[in-house]
Amino acid sequence: MRLPIIVLKFGSSVLRSEEDAPRAVHEIYRWYRQGFRVVAIVSAFAGSTDKLLQRAESRSASPDAWATAALVSTGEAYSAAVLALELDRAGIPAAVLEAHALGLETCGPRLNADPVCIDTEVVLRHLQERPVAIVPGFVGRHADGSHSLLGRGGSDLSAIFIAQKLGAQCRLIKDVDGLYEHDPALHASAPRRFQSISFGDASRLDAGIVQPKAIQFARQQQFAFEVGAVASDVATEVGHSSTTFGSANDPNRKLRVGLLGLGTVGLGVLHRLLSEPERFTVCGAAVRDRDKKRDLPVPERLLLTTDPREIVESDCDVVFELIGGLTPAEELVRSALDSGKHVVTANKLLLAAAGKSLLQQAAHHDLTLSYSAAVGGAVPMLETVKNISRKHEVVEIAGVLNGTCNFILDQIAQGRSLKESITLAQSCGFTEADPIHDLQATDAAQKLLLLTRAAFGAQAVFSTIQVRGILSIPETEVRALAASGQSVRLVARARKNGSRIDARISPEILSADHVFAQVHNEHNCLVLTTSDGQSVTLRGRGAGRWPTAEAVFADALDLWRQHNQSTRLWSVAALGRADESVPAHKHSNTYEEEPLAGGAA
């Protein structure tokens, strides 16, 4: 199944340095979890291009254009690689595609060239394998294979050209939430923001905002694009038939948040929240031990309490439940909802056991209970299942859903013992001190239940379910199979047959070319199959601090946008409105909460 594509361009006003890479990751992940494949066009970090040009000019009053283009292009290549590594840390697979790989040919002056063509099949092929492609902007290749540059601000042109050739949507990410009628620094009166603007009017604005060549190309192709800021739903549409001004935007209001738990994931979430002080104020965190030594710094000014009710009863807007388990998590979540607070959680045990009633409680109070991180870490499994099921009938779900078991099986295959593999998984932050729920497949069964509800409706219940963990297969067999070129994977499957849902979770012996056999270490993989025979495959890191924290933080950013009364979300709703009524076939089953709440294995 081909998913929609969006091209996002990150300029040096957004990617000022390596420290800004996580913010670009959040924006990319925002669109990925909405159902898009993302092409990210990146400029060099702020000041890099000038320094490289100065270095070239220090050699000669008129340096060779061929060599200058080759030198200057390293700025974009560096920022692209840094962003790819940051995405990898967050658990999001990405490919770096430079101009030669894309076949991005140019003509004209080597330092101010124009793009001519691109091999779109290369991009589409990579986006089938990975959800994100990162392209160094500003850089192309002449017909002789040498480097060329697209002129100052050329990353804008890179983005618009590639988006137009792909038939994709395009947004230029700037440090402002759109185009304004004038620079506020040069006029006493506050400028108005354009809601939409024609190509002609856009071309008469300050050339420093969008490259004039980029606007000219878009006008020639009649290709509309957007200009907006990171995390914002507000943007200016460039290329509309008429120019209109948007309503004045009130200053964004911060969300006050409190955390329950500062463990592996909680500490990662805390650092993500602290990195966005213009959007979030952290009121405090509940911990078991305030004096515990932690592997990431905690600000001295941050309130740490051993009484979680102090957080629940505070004046925060959102409570992050990151302690896990049923007790006291359920009681605390219910108290937070009754106190008028939104809740974000990654607790799949809680959701499997009491998810329906908690969601009903949240709806009763007109609140949001978000739980994207409960399945798949940074792999947006729940979001994708919901998006696909709006337009297609999902008939089968299959996946490697437990990154811990996958990691352990790989380590055993490489010669380590089960005990050694578990210890290593614990040291990497992939499992708890007691990994029994992972090993017995209880964790995978809970995740499969959540995915089944998302695919087949909230009333879904398994007709049959077989659960067998990885302890059922001897270590010697795992190693023998690896030596013969085969793999063992803990695979979860659920298939809808009429009103029945048959499910099982068990170790499977797979050939080396099987999609699940190619999922290694803590990575997860999900394959959705629809009634018309189409399929969608998702891959990425499913365990660890930063992948899980990325998914939790994405829920936080969604709440921040909701909190600030966002009015526009350019998402997969373009293909099928998000408020569309759910197809009737989703309501045929009865709901049962108990089967997977405890030790399903």
N, C-alpha and C positions, 0 to 999 in steps of 0.2 A: 504494500500500500504506500503510495507516495504522499508524504505529508507536506503541508505548506512550508515555504521558506521565507525567512526574513533576513535582510542584510542590515547589520548594525555597524555604524562607523564610530570608532572611538578616537577622537583627536587628542592632541597634547594638552588641551585645556581640561580634559577629563583624566587622561593617563599622564599625569605630570611626572610621575616617578614609579618605581616598582611598588612602592607602598600603596598605590592606587589600584593595582591589579585586582585585589579582591572585589572592589566596587564594580569593575567591569564584569567579573565573574557573576556577581549577583544579578546584573542586568541581563547577561546572556542566559543565565539559569531561569530567570523570570519568563522569558519567551519559550525556552525549551520545555518548561513544565506546562505551558499552555498548549503545547502540541506542535510547535514549530521546529524545523531544523534551522540552525542559525549559522550564517556566514558573518564573522566578525572581521571588519577591516580596521587595522590599527595603524596609527601614526607612530613616529618615534616619540620617545619621552621628551617632555618639554626641554627645549634648549639643545637637544642632541643634534638636530639638523644644522643649526647655526654653527655649532662647534666643529662638526665634520666639514662644513663648507670652509670655515676658517682654516682648518688644517690643510685642506686642498690648496687654498689661496696662499698659505704660508710657503708653499713650494715654488709658486710662480705667480706672476701678475695675471696671467691668463692660463690657468691650469687646463690640462687636457680634459675635454668633456667626457670622454669614454671612462677615464680613470676616476674623474669626479663623481660620475653617476654610480660607479661601482662602490666607491667609498661611502657616499651619502646613503646608499641603499642599506648599509649595515645597521643604520639606526632603526629602521622599521623591522628588519630581520630580528634584531635583538628584542624589541618590545613584543613581537609576535611570539617568540620562544618563551619569554617570561610569562606571558598570559597563558600559553599552553600548559606550562608547568603549574601555574596557579589553578587552572581548571582541573588538572590531574589531581592535585592535592585535594580539591573539593569533590573528587569522584566523578568528574564529568569528562568523558572521552572527547578528545579534539585532535584534528589533523592540522598541521601547518602546511599551507600550500603557497609556495612562492610563485613568482610570475612565470618562471620557466615551466613549472609543473602544470600551471593553468593554461599554458599557451597564450598568455596575455600579450599579444603583439601590439606594437605601437609604431607610429610614423611621425615624421617631423623632427624638429630640433631635439637633440638628445636630452637636454635639460628642461625642455618644455614640450614634451611629446603629447600626442593624442592617441588614446586607445583605439584599436581597429577591430580586434576579434579576441575571443576567448573560447577555450574548449569546455563548454558547459557540461559535457558528459563526464569530464574528470571531477568536477565539483559534485555532480549528482551521485556519482559512484562512491565518492568518499562520504557523502552525507547518508548513504545507505548503511555504511559501516559505523560511522560515528555521528553523533547529533550536531557537532560543531566543527566548522572549518574556519581556521584563522588565516587571513590573507594580509601580508604586509602591504599597506596602502602606498600610494605615491610612486610605486615602482612598476615598470613594465620591461619588456624585452623588444629590442629592435629585431628586424628580420634576420640579422646576422648573429643573433643570440646574445648580443651585448646588452648591458643594463641601460635603461632609460628612465627618466623621471618625468612626472606629469605636471611639473610646475608647482609653485607655491600653493599650499592648500590642496594638493593633488589627491589626497586621500578621499576628499569629497567626491571627486570625479571617479576614483576607483570604485567606491561604493555604489554610486548611481549607475555607472556603466555595467558593473557585474550584476546588479539587481535587475536592470532592464533586460540583459541577455538571459537571465534565469527566469524571467517572469515572476520575480519575487517582490515582496513589499520591502520598503527601504526607510530606515530612520537614521538620520545623522544625529549622534549623541553629542550634545554640546554642554557647556556649563551654564546654560540658560534654558528655560522651558519653552523656547520657541523664538520666532523672529519678532523684533520690536521696531516701531516706526523710527526711533532714533536712539542714539547712545545716551543713557541717562547721565553719564559723566559729563556730557557736553551741553546739556540743556537743563534749565531749572525745573521744567515741568516733567512729571513722571510719564514715561512713554507708554503707549498702548501696545498690547501684544496682539499680533495677527492670529486670528483663528484659521484663516485661509488667506492665501495670497497668490495672485496670478504670476506667471513667469516674468512678465514685463515689469511688474512692480517689484518683484524679488530682485531682479537684475539691477534695480536702481538703489538698492540698499547698500550699506557699508560692505565693501568687498571682503572685509576680514571675517565675516560671519560664515558665508558659504562661497566657495571658489566660483568666480564668474564663469569659467569654462565648464564647470559642472552644471550650473544653471542653464547655460547655453545648450549643452548636450541634452539635458532633460527636456528643454523646450523643443528642440528639433525632433525628439522622439515622442513628445507628448507623454512623458513619463512623470507622474506625480510622486513626490516623496515627502517625508516629514522631517521636521527639526524639533528635537525635544531634549529633555534632560534625563539623567540617570534616575530610575525609579519612579518617574513621573508618568501619569496618564495624559497630562496636558501636552499638546504639541501643535505646531503650525503645519498645516498642509500646504505644500508649495506646488503650484500647478493647477489650482482650482480656477474655474472660469471667472470667478469674481473674488475681490479682495474684501474681507470682513475682519472686524476686530472682535476678539473674545472678551467675555466679561472679566472684570477685574478679579484677580485671584487674591483671596485672603492669605496672609502668611501661614505657611504650614504649621500645624500644631503638633507638638511632640507627643508621643505616646509614653506614658509612665508604665514601666514594666517591673515585675518582680519574679524572681526565679526560685523554684523549689528544687534544690539540688545543684551542686557544683562538682559533679564527678567528671568523667572523661568528656561527655557530650556537653554537660552544663557549663563547664569552663570554656569550651569552644564557643558556645552560644553567647556567653557573657562577653567574650572578646569581640565577637561580631557586633553586638549591641553597642559596646563602648566605642567602636570605630565609626559609628554614625551618630555623633552627639546632636546633630541638627534634627534628627528624627526620633531618637529614643533617650529617655532618662531612666536609668536603672535605679529603682528605689531601694533595692536590697535583695539579699539571697538567703534562703534557709539552708543550713548545712548541719551535718551531724557533729562536726568538730571544727570550731572556729580557728583553732591553732594548727590545724593540719598543714603540713608542707605540701604545696601544690606546684605542678610543673609549669604553670603559666602564672604570671603575676596577677594579684588581685589588688585593686586600688585600696589604700589604707582608709580612704574616706567612705568606702562602700559599707553599708550596713550589713553585717553578717549576724544571723540569729540562729539559735538551735530550736526555736519555736516556729514551725512553718505557719502557724495561724497568724503570726505577726505579719507575714507577707500577705496572706489571704485577706486579712482584715485591714490592710493598709489602703492608701488612696490610689493605688496603681490602677491602670486601665486593663492590663493584661497580666495573667499569671502563666508562667511557663512551668509545666509539670514535667520534671526531668529526673524524678527519683525512681520511677519504674515500680512494677509490682502492683498488687491490688490494694494492699493496706500499708500506709494510710492514704495512698494516692486517690482512690475513689472518693473517700470522704472529703479530702481537700479540694478536689475538682468540683464536687457538688457544692461545697461551701463557697468556692470562688464564683461559680455561676449564680448562686443565690444572692451573692453580694454584688451582682451586676458587673462582673469582670469577664472579659473574653478569656479563653483558655487555649494554649498551644501545648500539645503533648506529642511524644514519640512512643507512647506506652501501648504497644500492641496487645499485651495481656489485658490491660484495662479495657481497651476498645472491643476486643473479642468477647469479653465477659459482660460488659455493661454498655457497649457503644450505642445501642439503639436508645436506651432510656436517657443516656447523657445527652445525645443529640436532641432528643425531645425536650429535655430540660433547658438546653441552650436556646432552642427555638422559642420556648415559652417565654423566656426573658428577652427575646430579640437580641441574642448574643451569638457569637461564633465559637465553635469548638473546632480547631484546626489540628490535623494529625497527618500531614503529608509524609513526615519522616518515619512513620510507623512501619512502612514497608519500603525496602529498597534503598535506604539511605538517600543519596542524591540522585538515584535513578527514579524519575517521577512516575512510578508505576501506577499509583492510585489515580493521579491526575490524567494519565494517558488512557487508562481503562475508562474513566468517566467520559473523556473527550470522544474516544472512538465509539463508545456505546450510544452516544447521542445520534449518530448517523448510521450505525451498523449494528446488527445483532451479533454480539460476541458469543461464540459457541464453545470455545475452549481456551483455557489459560494453562500455560505450562512454564515452569521456570526453576532456576536455581535461586532460591530466595534467602538462604542463610549463608552469609559470607564467612562466618566462623567455621562452619562445617566444610565449606569449600577450601578454606585455608588449611584446615587440619588434614583433609584428604590429600591435598597437594604435598604437604610436608611429609606425610607418611609415605607417599609414592616416591619421595626423594630419599627415603631411608631413615627418617626419624621415627621414634616410637610414638605411640598415642600420647603418652604422658609428656614427652618432650614437645610435641606439637601443640598440645593444650597450653603448656607453659609459655611457649613462644607467642601464641595467639593472645594470651593474657597480657604479656609484656607489650604487645603492639596495640592494646586497647580494643581488641576485636571481641572480647567476651568477658563475662563477669567472673568473679572469684569462683563461683559454682556454675560450670557450663552445662549442667544437666539438661536445661530446657533446649539448648542448642543441639546437644548430642542425641537426645531422644526425639528430635524433630518437633517438639511442642511449639517452639518459636516459628518454624516454617508453617506449621498447621494454622497457627493464629494469623499469620500473614496471608495465607491462602484464603482463609475465611473472609478477611477484609477485602481482598481483591474480588472474591466471588460476590460479595454484597455490592461492590462498585459496578461490577459487570452485569449482574443478573437482577439487581434490585435489593433494597434494604430488607425485603422479606425472605431473601434466599436462605435456604437451609440444605445441607448435604443430605442426599438420600442414603448414600453409603460413603464411608471414609475409612481408609486404611492408613495407619501411621506406623512407620518403622524407621528408626534412626540409624545413624552410621555405626553404632556399636554392634549392630547385627552382622557386620561384614568384617572378617578377620583382617588384621594388619598385613599378614603375609599374602593374602589374596589381593589386596590393594597394590602391593609392590609387584606381585607377579603380573598383574594385569598391566601395570605401567611399563614393565619390561617388554611386554608384547605389543605395546603401542596403543593400549586401551586405557580408558579413564573411568573412575567411579565418581559419580556425582549424586548428591541428594536432590532429587527432582520432585517438585510438587506439581500435581496435575488436577484440574477440575474440568469436567466436560458436562455440558447441558444436553440432556436427551429428553425433549419434550418438557414435562414439568419436573423431571428428575435432574439432580446434579450429583454426579458420581465423582468422588475425589480420592486421591491417594498421595501420600508422601513416602518415598522410599529411595534407598540407594539404587542407582541404575548403572549398568555397565555399558559404556558408550564407545563407539569407534572414534578415532582421532579427528575425523572430519565433522563430527556432530557439533552443532552450534553450542551445546552445553559443555562439551569436552574442551572447547576453546576458551572457556571462562575459568580464569585461574585466580588463585589466592582468595582475597576477600571480595572479589568482584561478584556481582549478581547478573542475572540475565532473565528476561521475561519475553515470552512469545505469545501474542494474542492472535487467535484465528477467528475470523468472522464467517457468517453463514454463506457469504458469497465466495468463500475460498481465499480471501485476501488475508495477509498477516502483517503484523508489526512486531519488530524485535527491538528491545531496549537492553543496553549494557552499561555497566559502570560499577564503581565501588559501592558496595552495599553495607559496609561496616567501617567503623573508625570514627574518630572525633570530628574531623572536618567535613566528610560527606554528610554525616547526620546533622551536624550543626548548620550546614548550608541549607538543608531542607527545612529545618526548624526556623532559620532566619528568613527564608523565603515566605513562610507563613506569616512571620512578623511584619515583613514589608507589605504583604497583602493587607494586613490589618491596618497598617499605617495609611495606606492609600484609601482604604474604606473609611478610616477615621477622619480623613481630610476630605470626605465627600467627593471622591473622584467621580467624574461623570462619563469617562470614556475609556473603554478597554478594547484595544485593537487586537483581537485574539482569534482563536479558531472559530469564534462565534461568526466570523465572516463566512464560514462554510455551513454553520448550523447554529442558530442562536442559542446561547447558553440557557435562556429561560424557556426553551422549547419544552413542551410537555413530554414526559418520559413515555416511550412506546408501551403499549398495553402489555406486551409480552414480558415486561419486567415485573409484573405484579402477580404472577401466577403461583408463587410459593409462599408458604407460611414461615414465620420467623421463629428461630430458636436461639437463645443466647448461650445455653449451658455447655454444649458438647466440647468446646475447645478452651473453656475458661481455666481448667486446671491442667492436670497431666495427661494430655491427649495421647501421649506415647505410652 
